[in-house]
Amino acid sequence: MTMHILRTTSISALAAFAFSPAFADVTAEQVWQNWQTLGTAYGQTYTTGSESRSGDTLKITDMTIDMTEGENKVSGVIPEVNFRELGDGRVEITMSDEYLMKMQTVGEMGKMMSNSVNIGQNGLTMIASGSPDAISYDMKADSIVVNALDFIIDGKPREMDIDLNLSKLAAVYQVTPGELTNTTSTFSAEALSFQAIGQDEEGKGKFDITGQMNNLAGASSSVLPKAVPGADFAAKMMQGMVTEGSFTYDSGNFTLSGNGDDGKTTTIDSRSNGGSLNISMDKDRIAYGAAGKAVQLKASGTAIPFPEVTAAYDEAGFNLLMPISKSDEAKDFALETRLQGLTVSDMLWSMIDPGATLPRDPATLIVSLKGKAKPLADMMAGDPTAMIGGKPPFEVEKLDISALQLTVAGAEFKGDGALAFDNSQPPMLGGVAPMPTGKLNLSLTGANGLLGKLQALGLVDPQITMTFGMMSGMLAKPGPTPDSLISEVEFKEGGQILTNGNPLPF
């Protein structure tokens, strides 16, 4: 439910509406015309109550903006917008301190959702300068406040209150219009605070979410084709839309409190030393990355079996590069997930190890892969053949394993290597890929010690320990340090597999 609401009132949608008036040219009329042209590129439709010129100012009243994308609709009315020529080739843009937006979307369960949002702009100033071929916009505001006024789900009002406050905002935009409209922007803000209070979908439980991010900064660029009425996001991408964006913040906090229909309570607190988000998309590929640093989590309440549970990690990240357009040639792909320095409270450890037999050192998980793969379907276009028969929509031709690492409870597994796949051969690995050729380098330290301790705790059957010893003797050899194993696994043409130069014994 919360994700639906956040999506309905997403900052990106608000930005597209709130910031679109910042586009202008060297005269008031050119400003207004350019605004409408650019709005069309965003899929927006503009109507006005009146347009009048008085001296150096063009005044627009009751300016209505409508935007429809599939089943999602956004509309709003700004009571007054003024474009004032400053006499030096620049245009100052001012507008009403507040205006109302209405949004409508269909949730994941097929329920129609609608809500009204009030936008407040305190101390807002916009200056447009340049020429029709290269227009720059400078925007500043003491604060931009977003208040969600009501929520209606499947025709029924829902108790919900959402507030966002972006303080000390500064942004610079540059727009180059043409057959393809190019935009670039940078922004910074002192803080973004938010609060959401409401009920769950059944109206029985309640939640209260508060948080803040400090010292925000971001940059973006986009190429916008002429919009096709009613075209959804995927259709716009297929028409040539390109978008890139990055976002960082220095620190943040988050608190979630909830009361279930059984009367039990839960509170989750989170603190971090900043994070980042990057995304890049066009019709051929999508790239996405997110990271967080020095995150601390704490959970408490009567809904959990402990007075308090804590966890923390030094760094976490996720990066993805994936081709999404059908091609006869293999394209680059990459996947990385990283969780470093994970620790949990002694209360959680005591559930499995009350005597502190196991080392409680920080845990780390790293998986870093890249390679070449041939897309077999147009996923952005909704190709119905994309997952026929449960087969993946890619043929992997090359896989480089840059890093594999799992460090936990005194044991550590590491690996790297490179594999190639001849897709003219019949699939063997789970029916989705042929046997590869290439080499893997694997190492394992502390495994015997960990298994012995787990066996003493009654968490591992002795038979498993015995089987591990037999398998490691066949597949690996002793490493350079006590309780360490290493193995070089080589995949040969014809399906032969060697470990440390010896054929597998089975």
Sequence and secondary structure as in RCSB ss.txt:
>XXXX:A:sequence
MTMHILRTTSISALAAFAFSPAFADVTAEQVWQNWQTLGTAYGQTYTTGSESRSGDTLKITDMTIDMTEGENKVS
GVIPEVNFRELGDGRVEITMSDEYLMKMQTVGEMGKMMSNSVNIGQNGLTMIASGSPDAISYDMKADSIVVNALD
FIIDGKPREMDIDLNLSKLAAVYQVTPGELTNTTSTFSAEALSFQAIGQDEEGKGKFDITGQMNNLAGASSSVLP
KAVPGADFAAKMMQGMVTEGSFTYDSGNFTLSGNGDDGKTTTIDSRSNGGSLNISMDKDRIAYGAAGKAVQLKAS
GTAIPFPEVTAAYDEAGFNLLMPISKSDEAKDFALETRLQGLTVSDMLWSMIDPGATLPRDPATLIVSLKGKAKP
LADMMAGDPTAMIGGKPPFEVEKLDISALQLTVAGAEFKGDGALAFDNSQPPMLGGVAPMPTGKLNLSLTGANGL
LGKLQALGLVDPQITMTFGMMSGMLAKPGPTPDSLISEVEFKEGGQILTNGNPLPF
>XXXX:A:secstr
 HHHHHHHT HHHHHHHHSGGG   SSHHHHHHHHHHHHHHTTEEEE SEEEEETTEEEEEEEEEEEEETTEEEE
EEEEEEEEEE SSS EEEEE SEEEEEEEEE TTS EEEEEEEEEEET EEEEEEETTEEEEEEEEEEEEEEEEE
EEETTEEE EEEEEEEEEEEEEEEEE SSSEEEEEEEEEEEEEEEEEEE TTSS EEEEEEEEEEEEEEEEEEE 
   TT  HHHHHHTT EEEEEEEESEEEEEEEEE TTS EEEEEEEES EEEEEEE SSEEEEEEEEEEEEEEEE
STTSSSSEEEEEEEEEEEEEEEE S  SS EEEEEEEEEEEEEE HHHHHHH TT  S    EEEEEEEEEEEEE
 S TTTT TTTTGGG  SEEEEEEEEEEEEEEETTEEEEEEEEEE  TTS   STTSS   EEEEEEEEESHHHH
HHHHHHTTSS HHHHHHHHHHHHHH EE SSTTEEEEEEEE TTS EEETTEE   
